[in-house]
Amino acid sequence: MDTKKEYPMTQEGYDKLEKDLEIYKTEKRPEVVEKIKVARSFGDLSENSEYDAAKDEQGFIEQEITKMETMLRHAVIIEANKNSDEVQLGKMVTFIEVPDGDEESYQIVGSAEADPFEGKISNESPIAKTLLGKKVGDKVTVPLPNGSSMDVEIKSVK
């Protein structure tokens, strides 16, 4: 992982990542160590699928811990200008598709805390890149992954 990369995130995202890291270190890591210990007690490790699975899980957990530590170490807390109606990192933007009128709302966050199912999109996503810097009332064309595009009008920025 590139240690020079910065990870923009909200304070909420930073706090959640810290909490997740603590869970991995204090709960998940000891659980997998116990699984390895139990699997070892079954004897011959060369044909022990429980041992192999536990070692794979341990590798995954350690990789996740390293990734989270790096992200926290290089985190940049974003604070959007509350007095601006400009789309910025950390702000919630609501737009409607033109001419359909379908309304959507997303908070634009750093890639570390993006979760489209929770309405949080990465600042590196095509839609966020297009919306950043725009203001309420602006109409923009957003590129879609399938190569087409959609026109949207920004209704609110909070």
Rosetta constraint file for C-alpha pairs under 8 A:
AtomPair CA 1 CA 67 HARMONIC 7.66 0.50
AtomPair CA 3 CA 70 HARMONIC 6.83 0.50
AtomPair CA 3 CA 74 HARMONIC 7.48 0.50
AtomPair CA 4 CA 74 HARMONIC 7.55 0.50
AtomPair CA 5 CA 74 HARMONIC 6.99 0.50
AtomPair CA 6 CA 71 HARMONIC 7.69 0.50
AtomPair CA 6 CA 74 HARMONIC 5.18 0.50
AtomPair CA 6 CA 75 HARMONIC 5.88 0.50
AtomPair CA 6 CA 76 HARMONIC 6.46 0.50
AtomPair CA 7 CA 71 HARMONIC 6.06 0.50
AtomPair CA 7 CA 72 HARMONIC 7.90 0.50
AtomPair CA 7 CA 74 HARMONIC 5.95 0.50
AtomPair CA 7 CA 75 HARMONIC 4.58 0.50
AtomPair CA 7 CA 76 HARMONIC 5.75 0.50
AtomPair CA 7 CA 110 HARMONIC 6.46 0.50
AtomPair CA 7 CA 111 HARMONIC 7.25 0.50
AtomPair CA 7 CA 112 HARMONIC 6.45 0.50
AtomPair CA 8 CA 75 HARMONIC 5.78 0.50
AtomPair CA 8 CA 76 HARMONIC 4.61 0.50
AtomPair CA 8 CA 77 HARMONIC 5.89 0.50
AtomPair CA 8 CA 78 HARMONIC 6.17 0.50
AtomPair CA 8 CA 109 HARMONIC 7.33 0.50
AtomPair CA 8 CA 110 HARMONIC 4.71 0.50
AtomPair CA 8 CA 111 HARMONIC 7.43 0.50
AtomPair CA 8 CA 112 HARMONIC 7.42 0.50
AtomPair CA 9 CA 13 HARMONIC 5.79 0.50
AtomPair CA 9 CA 14 HARMONIC 6.34 0.50
AtomPair CA 9 CA 75 HARMONIC 6.76 0.50
AtomPair CA 9 CA 76 HARMONIC 6.21 0.50
AtomPair CA 9 CA 77 HARMONIC 5.23 0.50
AtomPair CA 9 CA 78 HARMONIC 5.70 0.50
AtomPair CA 9 CA 90 HARMONIC 7.66 0.50
AtomPair CA 9 CA 109 HARMONIC 5.97 0.50
AtomPair CA 9 CA 110 HARMONIC 4.87 0.50
AtomPair CA 9 CA 111 HARMONIC 7.78 0.50
AtomPair CA 9 CA 112 HARMONIC 6.81 0.50
AtomPair CA 9 CA 113 HARMONIC 6.63 0.50
AtomPair CA 10 CA 14 HARMONIC 6.25 0.50
AtomPair CA 10 CA 77 HARMONIC 5.41 0.50
AtomPair CA 10 CA 78 HARMONIC 5.26 0.50
AtomPair CA 10 CA 79 HARMONIC 6.97 0.50
AtomPair CA 10 CA 90 HARMONIC 6.23 0.50
AtomPair CA 10 CA 109 HARMONIC 6.90 0.50
AtomPair CA 10 CA 110 HARMONIC 7.72 0.50
AtomPair CA 11 CA 15 HARMONIC 6.13 0.50
AtomPair CA 11 CA 77 HARMONIC 5.93 0.50
AtomPair CA 11 CA 78 HARMONIC 7.33 0.50
AtomPair CA 12 CA 16 HARMONIC 6.19 0.50
AtomPair CA 13 CA 17 HARMONIC 6.14 0.50
AtomPair CA 13 CA 112 HARMONIC 7.97 0.50
AtomPair CA 13 CA 113 HARMONIC 5.77 0.50
AtomPair CA 14 CA 18 HARMONIC 6.24 0.50
AtomPair CA 14 CA 72 HARMONIC 7.03 0.50
AtomPair CA 14 CA 75 HARMONIC 7.60 0.50
AtomPair CA 14 CA 77 HARMONIC 7.58 0.50
AtomPair CA 15 CA 19 HARMONIC 6.24 0.50
AtomPair CA 16 CA 20 HARMONIC 6.13 0.50
AtomPair CA 17 CA 21 HARMONIC 6.09 0.50
AtomPair CA 17 CA 68 HARMONIC 6.90 0.50
AtomPair CA 17 CA 72 HARMONIC 7.46 0.50
AtomPair CA 18 CA 22 HARMONIC 6.26 0.50
AtomPair CA 18 CA 68 HARMONIC 7.95 0.50
AtomPair CA 18 CA 72 HARMONIC 7.40 0.50
AtomPair CA 19 CA 23 HARMONIC 6.36 0.50
AtomPair CA 20 CA 24 HARMONIC 6.30 0.50
AtomPair CA 21 CA 25 HARMONIC 6.21 0.50
AtomPair CA 21 CA 65 HARMONIC 6.24 0.50
AtomPair CA 21 CA 68 HARMONIC 6.36 0.50
AtomPair CA 21 CA 69 HARMONIC 7.48 0.50
AtomPair CA 22 CA 26 HARMONIC 5.89 0.50
AtomPair CA 22 CA 27 HARMONIC 7.94 0.50
AtomPair CA 23 CA 27 HARMONIC 5.28 0.50
AtomPair CA 23 CA 28 HARMONIC 6.51 0.50
AtomPair CA 24 CA 28 HARMONIC 4.72 0.50
AtomPair CA 24 CA 29 HARMONIC 5.87 0.50
AtomPair CA 24 CA 61 HARMONIC 7.00 0.50
AtomPair CA 24 CA 65 HARMONIC 6.71 0.50
AtomPair CA 25 CA 29 HARMONIC 5.40 0.50
AtomPair CA 25 CA 30 HARMONIC 7.55 0.50
AtomPair CA 25 CA 65 HARMONIC 7.35 0.50
AtomPair CA 26 CA 30 HARMONIC 6.58 0.50
AtomPair CA 27 CA 31 HARMONIC 6.17 0.50
AtomPair CA 28 CA 32 HARMONIC 6.29 0.50
AtomPair CA 28 CA 61 HARMONIC 7.33 0.50
AtomPair CA 29 CA 33 HARMONIC 6.32 0.50
AtomPair CA 29 CA 58 HARMONIC 7.13 0.50
AtomPair CA 29 CA 61 HARMONIC 6.75 0.50
AtomPair CA 29 CA 62 HARMONIC 7.81 0.50
AtomPair CA 30 CA 34 HARMONIC 6.22 0.50
AtomPair CA 31 CA 35 HARMONIC 6.32 0.50
AtomPair CA 32 CA 36 HARMONIC 6.21 0.50
AtomPair CA 32 CA 54 HARMONIC 6.19 0.50
AtomPair CA 32 CA 55 HARMONIC 7.95 0.50
AtomPair CA 32 CA 57 HARMONIC 6.98 0.50
AtomPair CA 32 CA 58 HARMONIC 5.97 0.50
AtomPair CA 33 CA 37 HARMONIC 6.25 0.50
AtomPair CA 33 CA 58 HARMONIC 7.52 0.50
AtomPair CA 34 CA 38 HARMONIC 6.20 0.50
AtomPair CA 35 CA 39 HARMONIC 6.06 0.50
AtomPair CA 35 CA 51 HARMONIC 7.68 0.50
AtomPair CA 35 CA 54 HARMONIC 6.06 0.50
AtomPair CA 36 CA 40 HARMONIC 6.06 0.50
AtomPair CA 36 CA 50 HARMONIC 7.89 0.50
AtomPair CA 36 CA 51 HARMONIC 5.74 0.50
AtomPair CA 36 CA 54 HARMONIC 5.58 0.50
AtomPair CA 36 CA 55 HARMONIC 6.80 0.50
AtomPair CA 37 CA 41 HARMONIC 6.53 0.50
AtomPair CA 38 CA 42 HARMONIC 7.07 0.50
AtomPair CA 39 CA 43 HARMONIC 7.78 0.50
AtomPair CA 39 CA 48 HARMONIC 7.37 0.50
AtomPair CA 39 CA 50 HARMONIC 5.64 0.50
AtomPair CA 39 CA 51 HARMONIC 4.89 0.50
AtomPair CA 39 CA 54 HARMONIC 7.87 0.50
AtomPair CA 40 CA 44 HARMONIC 7.75 0.50
AtomPair CA 40 CA 45 HARMONIC 6.76 0.50
AtomPair CA 40 CA 51 HARMONIC 6.50 0.50
AtomPair CA 42 CA 48 HARMONIC 7.62 0.50
AtomPair CA 43 CA 48 HARMONIC 7.84 0.50
AtomPair CA 44 CA 48 HARMONIC 6.48 0.50
AtomPair CA 45 CA 51 HARMONIC 6.78 0.50
AtomPair CA 48 CA 52 HARMONIC 6.45 0.50
AtomPair CA 49 CA 53 HARMONIC 6.03 0.50
AtomPair CA 50 CA 54 HARMONIC 6.09 0.50
AtomPair CA 51 CA 55 HARMONIC 6.13 0.50
AtomPair CA 52 CA 56 HARMONIC 6.19 0.50
AtomPair CA 53 CA 57 HARMONIC 6.16 0.50
AtomPair CA 54 CA 58 HARMONIC 6.08 0.50
AtomPair CA 55 CA 59 HARMONIC 6.25 0.50
AtomPair CA 56 CA 60 HARMONIC 6.35 0.50
AtomPair CA 57 CA 61 HARMONIC 6.18 0.50
AtomPair CA 58 CA 62 HARMONIC 6.14 0.50
AtomPair CA 59 CA 63 HARMONIC 6.13 0.50
AtomPair CA 60 CA 64 HARMONIC 6.21 0.50
AtomPair CA 61 CA 65 HARMONIC 6.18 0.50
AtomPair CA 62 CA 66 HARMONIC 6.21 0.50
AtomPair CA 63 CA 67 HARMONIC 6.18 0.50
AtomPair CA 64 CA 68 HARMONIC 6.10 0.50
AtomPair CA 65 CA 69 HARMONIC 6.08 0.50
AtomPair CA 66 CA 70 HARMONIC 6.17 0.50
AtomPair CA 67 CA 71 HARMONIC 6.21 0.50
AtomPair CA 68 CA 72 HARMONIC 6.13 0.50
AtomPair CA 69 CA 73 HARMONIC 6.03 0.50
AtomPair CA 70 CA 74 HARMONIC 6.18 0.50
AtomPair CA 71 CA 75 HARMONIC 5.65 0.50
AtomPair CA 71 CA 112 HARMONIC 7.50 0.50
AtomPair CA 78 CA 89 HARMONIC 6.76 0.50
AtomPair CA 78 CA 90 HARMONIC 6.48 0.50
AtomPair CA 79 CA 89 HARMONIC 7.60 0.50
AtomPair CA 79 CA 90 HARMONIC 6.51 0.50
AtomPair CA 80 CA 88 HARMONIC 6.15 0.50
AtomPair CA 80 CA 89 HARMONIC 6.22 0.50
AtomPair CA 80 CA 90 HARMONIC 5.62 0.50
AtomPair CA 80 CA 91 HARMONIC 6.35 0.50
AtomPair CA 81 CA 88 HARMONIC 7.91 0.50
AtomPair CA 82 CA 158 HARMONIC 7.56 0.50
AtomPair CA 85 CA 135 HARMONIC 5.69 0.50
AtomPair CA 85 CA 136 HARMONIC 6.27 0.50
AtomPair CA 85 CA 156 HARMONIC 7.59 0.50
AtomPair CA 85 CA 157 HARMONIC 5.54 0.50
AtomPair CA 85 CA 158 HARMONIC 7.30 0.50
AtomPair CA 86 CA 132 HARMONIC 7.59 0.50
AtomPair CA 86 CA 133 HARMONIC 5.63 0.50
AtomPair CA 86 CA 134 HARMONIC 5.52 0.50
AtomPair CA 86 CA 135 HARMONIC 4.46 0.50
AtomPair CA 86 CA 136 HARMONIC 7.05 0.50
AtomPair CA 86 CA 157 HARMONIC 6.75 0.50
AtomPair CA 87 CA 91 HARMONIC 6.52 0.50
AtomPair CA 87 CA 92 HARMONIC 7.89 0.50
AtomPair CA 87 CA 93 HARMONIC 6.67 0.50
AtomPair CA 87 CA 131 HARMONIC 6.36 0.50
AtomPair CA 87 CA 132 HARMONIC 4.95 0.50
AtomPair CA 87 CA 133 HARMONIC 5.19 0.50
AtomPair CA 87 CA 134 HARMONIC 5.51 0.50
AtomPair CA 87 CA 135 HARMONIC 6.10 0.50
AtomPair CA 87 CA 157 HARMONIC 6.21 0.50
AtomPair CA 88 CA 108 HARMONIC 7.16 0.50
AtomPair CA 88 CA 132 HARMONIC 5.59 0.50
AtomPair CA 88 CA 133 HARMONIC 6.36 0.50
AtomPair CA 89 CA 107 HARMONIC 7.94 0.50
AtomPair CA 89 CA 108 HARMONIC 5.22 0.50
AtomPair CA 89 CA 109 HARMONIC 5.55 0.50
AtomPair CA 89 CA 110 HARMONIC 7.37 0.50
AtomPair CA 89 CA 123 HARMONIC 6.83 0.50
AtomPair CA 89 CA 132 HARMONIC 7.59 0.50
AtomPair CA 90 CA 107 HARMONIC 6.27 0.50
AtomPair CA 90 CA 108 HARMONIC 5.35 0.50
AtomPair CA 90 CA 109 HARMONIC 5.30 0.50
AtomPair CA 91 CA 107 HARMONIC 5.44 0.50
AtomPair CA 91 CA 108 HARMONIC 5.87 0.50
AtomPair CA 91 CA 109 HARMONIC 7.86 0.50
AtomPair CA 91 CA 157 HARMONIC 6.57 0.50
AtomPair CA 91 CA 158 HARMONIC 5.57 0.50
AtomPair CA 92 CA 105 HARMONIC 6.74 0.50
AtomPair CA 92 CA 106 HARMONIC 5.45 0.50
AtomPair CA 92 CA 107 HARMONIC 4.00 0.50
AtomPair CA 92 CA 108 HARMONIC 6.43 0.50
AtomPair CA 92 CA 157 HARMONIC 5.67 0.50
AtomPair CA 92 CA 158 HARMONIC 5.11 0.50
AtomPair CA 93 CA 105 HARMONIC 5.53 0.50
AtomPair CA 93 CA 106 HARMONIC 5.51 0.50
AtomPair CA 93 CA 107 HARMONIC 6.16 0.50
AtomPair CA 93 CA 108 HARMONIC 7.62 0.50
AtomPair CA 93 CA 154 HARMONIC 7.25 0.50
AtomPair CA 93 CA 155 HARMONIC 7.66 0.50
AtomPair CA 93 CA 156 HARMONIC 5.79 0.50
AtomPair CA 93 CA 157 HARMONIC 4.56 0.50
AtomPair CA 93 CA 158 HARMONIC 6.52 0.50
AtomPair CA 94 CA 103 HARMONIC 6.99 0.50
AtomPair CA 94 CA 104 HARMONIC 5.65 0.50
AtomPair CA 94 CA 105 HARMONIC 4.17 0.50
AtomPair CA 94 CA 106 HARMONIC 6.60 0.50
AtomPair CA 94 CA 154 HARMONIC 6.09 0.50
AtomPair CA 94 CA 155 HARMONIC 5.48 0.50
AtomPair CA 94 CA 156 HARMONIC 5.14 0.50
AtomPair CA 94 CA 157 HARMONIC 6.45 0.50
AtomPair CA 95 CA 103 HARMONIC 5.71 0.50
AtomPair CA 95 CA 104 HARMONIC 5.64 0.50
AtomPair CA 95 CA 105 HARMONIC 6.48 0.50
AtomPair CA 95 CA 152 HARMONIC 6.16 0.50
AtomPair CA 95 CA 153 HARMONIC 5.35 0.50
AtomPair CA 95 CA 154 HARMONIC 4.25 0.50
AtomPair CA 95 CA 155 HARMONIC 4.99 0.50
AtomPair CA 95 CA 156 HARMONIC 6.97 0.50
AtomPair CA 96 CA 100 HARMONIC 7.86 0.50
AtomPair CA 96 CA 101 HARMONIC 5.30 0.50
AtomPair CA 96 CA 102 HARMONIC 5.29 0.50
AtomPair CA 96 CA 103 HARMONIC 4.28 0.50
AtomPair CA 96 CA 104 HARMONIC 6.31 0.50
AtomPair CA 96 CA 152 HARMONIC 5.42 0.50
AtomPair CA 96 CA 153 HARMONIC 5.42 0.50
AtomPair CA 96 CA 154 HARMONIC 6.66 0.50
AtomPair CA 96 CA 155 HARMONIC 6.94 0.50
AtomPair CA 97 CA 101 HARMONIC 5.10 0.50
AtomPair CA 97 CA 102 HARMONIC 5.25 0.50
AtomPair CA 97 CA 103 HARMONIC 6.51 0.50
AtomPair CA 97 CA 150 HARMONIC 7.01 0.50
AtomPair CA 97 CA 151 HARMONIC 5.90 0.50
AtomPair CA 97 CA 152 HARMONIC 4.40 0.50
AtomPair CA 97 CA 153 HARMONIC 6.56 0.50
AtomPair CA 98 CA 102 HARMONIC 7.85 0.50
AtomPair CA 98 CA 150 HARMONIC 7.61 0.50
AtomPair CA 98 CA 151 HARMONIC 5.40 0.50
AtomPair CA 98 CA 152 HARMONIC 5.32 0.50
AtomPair CA 98 CA 153 HARMONIC 6.82 0.50
AtomPair CA 99 CA 151 HARMONIC 7.88 0.50
AtomPair CA 105 CA 119 HARMONIC 6.88 0.50
AtomPair CA 106 CA 119 HARMONIC 4.78 0.50
AtomPair CA 106 CA 120 HARMONIC 5.50 0.50
AtomPair CA 106 CA 121 HARMONIC 6.44 0.50
AtomPair CA 107 CA 119 HARMONIC 6.13 0.50
AtomPair CA 107 CA 120 HARMONIC 4.75 0.50
AtomPair CA 107 CA 121 HARMONIC 6.24 0.50
AtomPair CA 108 CA 120 HARMONIC 5.89 0.50
AtomPair CA 108 CA 121 HARMONIC 5.17 0.50
AtomPair CA 108 CA 122 HARMONIC 5.92 0.50
AtomPair CA 108 CA 123 HARMONIC 5.78 0.50
AtomPair CA 108 CA 128 HARMONIC 6.56 0.50
AtomPair CA 109 CA 113 HARMONIC 6.49 0.50
AtomPair CA 109 CA 114 HARMONIC 6.11 0.50
AtomPair CA 109 CA 120 HARMONIC 6.30 0.50
AtomPair CA 109 CA 121 HARMONIC 5.98 0.50
AtomPair CA 109 CA 122 HARMONIC 5.20 0.50
AtomPair CA 109 CA 123 HARMONIC 5.70 0.50
AtomPair CA 110 CA 114 HARMONIC 6.39 0.50
AtomPair CA 110 CA 121 HARMONIC 7.84 0.50
AtomPair CA 110 CA 122 HARMONIC 5.19 0.50
AtomPair CA 110 CA 123 HARMONIC 5.49 0.50
AtomPair CA 110 CA 124 HARMONIC 7.57 0.50
AtomPair CA 111 CA 121 HARMONIC 7.62 0.50
AtomPair CA 111 CA 122 HARMONIC 4.60 0.50
AtomPair CA 111 CA 123 HARMONIC 6.52 0.50
AtomPair CA 111 CA 124 HARMONIC 6.77 0.50
AtomPair CA 112 CA 122 HARMONIC 7.92 0.50
AtomPair CA 113 CA 120 HARMONIC 7.53 0.50
AtomPair CA 113 CA 122 HARMONIC 7.58 0.50
AtomPair CA 114 CA 120 HARMONIC 5.10 0.50
AtomPair CA 114 CA 121 HARMONIC 4.94 0.50
AtomPair CA 114 CA 122 HARMONIC 5.03 0.50
AtomPair CA 115 CA 119 HARMONIC 6.47 0.50
AtomPair CA 115 CA 120 HARMONIC 4.92 0.50
AtomPair CA 115 CA 121 HARMONIC 6.10 0.50
AtomPair CA 115 CA 122 HARMONIC 7.93 0.50
AtomPair CA 116 CA 120 HARMONIC 5.01 0.50
AtomPair CA 116 CA 121 HARMONIC 5.46 0.50
AtomPair CA 121 CA 125 HARMONIC 6.95 0.50
AtomPair CA 121 CA 128 HARMONIC 7.08 0.50
AtomPair CA 122 CA 128 HARMONIC 6.76 0.50
AtomPair CA 123 CA 128 HARMONIC 5.16 0.50
AtomPair CA 123 CA 129 HARMONIC 6.15 0.50
AtomPair CA 124 CA 128 HARMONIC 6.62 0.50
AtomPair CA 124 CA 129 HARMONIC 6.18 0.50
AtomPair CA 125 CA 129 HARMONIC 6.11 0.50
AtomPair CA 126 CA 130 HARMONIC 6.20 0.50
AtomPair CA 126 CA 142 HARMONIC 7.18 0.50
AtomPair CA 126 CA 143 HARMONIC 6.50 0.50
AtomPair CA 126 CA 144 HARMONIC 7.49 0.50
AtomPair CA 127 CA 131 HARMONIC 6.25 0.50
AtomPair CA 127 CA 142 HARMONIC 5.72 0.50
AtomPair CA 127 CA 143 HARMONIC 6.99 0.50
AtomPair CA 127 CA 144 HARMONIC 7.91 0.50
AtomPair CA 128 CA 132 HARMONIC 5.89 0.50
AtomPair CA 130 CA 140 HARMONIC 7.39 0.50
AtomPair CA 130 CA 141 HARMONIC 7.64 0.50
AtomPair CA 130 CA 142 HARMONIC 6.16 0.50
AtomPair CA 131 CA 140 HARMONIC 7.50 0.50
AtomPair CA 134 CA 138 HARMONIC 6.38 0.50
AtomPair CA 135 CA 154 HARMONIC 6.86 0.50
AtomPair CA 135 CA 157 HARMONIC 7.62 0.50
AtomPair CA 136 CA 153 HARMONIC 7.87 0.50
AtomPair CA 136 CA 154 HARMONIC 5.00 0.50
AtomPair CA 136 CA 155 HARMONIC 5.47 0.50
AtomPair CA 136 CA 156 HARMONIC 5.58 0.50
AtomPair CA 136 CA 157 HARMONIC 6.66 0.50
AtomPair CA 137 CA 153 HARMONIC 6.10 0.50
AtomPair CA 137 CA 154 HARMONIC 5.24 0.50
AtomPair CA 137 CA 155 HARMONIC 6.05 0.50
AtomPair CA 138 CA 153 HARMONIC 5.72 0.50
AtomPair CA 138 CA 154 HARMONIC 5.64 0.50
AtomPair CA 139 CA 151 HARMONIC 6.92 0.50
AtomPair CA 139 CA 152 HARMONIC 5.59 0.50
AtomPair CA 139 CA 153 HARMONIC 4.31 0.50
AtomPair CA 139 CA 154 HARMONIC 6.49 0.50
AtomPair CA 140 CA 151 HARMONIC 5.71 0.50
AtomPair CA 140 CA 152 HARMONIC 5.56 0.50
AtomPair CA 140 CA 153 HARMONIC 6.49 0.50
AtomPair CA 141 CA 149 HARMONIC 6.40 0.50
AtomPair CA 141 CA 150 HARMONIC 5.60 0.50
AtomPair CA 141 CA 151 HARMONIC 4.41 0.50
AtomPair CA 141 CA 152 HARMONIC 6.36 0.50
AtomPair CA 142 CA 149 HARMONIC 5.38 0.50
AtomPair CA 142 CA 150 HARMONIC 5.30 0.50
AtomPair CA 142 CA 151 HARMONIC 6.17 0.50
AtomPair CA 142 CA 152 HARMONIC 7.30 0.50
AtomPair CA 143 CA 147 HARMONIC 6.80 0.50
AtomPair CA 143 CA 148 HARMONIC 6.19 0.50
AtomPair CA 143 CA 149 HARMONIC 4.30 0.50
AtomPair CA 143 CA 150 HARMONIC 6.63 0.50
AtomPair CA 144 CA 148 HARMONIC 5.40 0.50
AtomPair CA 144 CA 149 HARMONIC 5.02 0.50
AtomPair CA 144 CA 150 HARMONIC 7.18 0.50
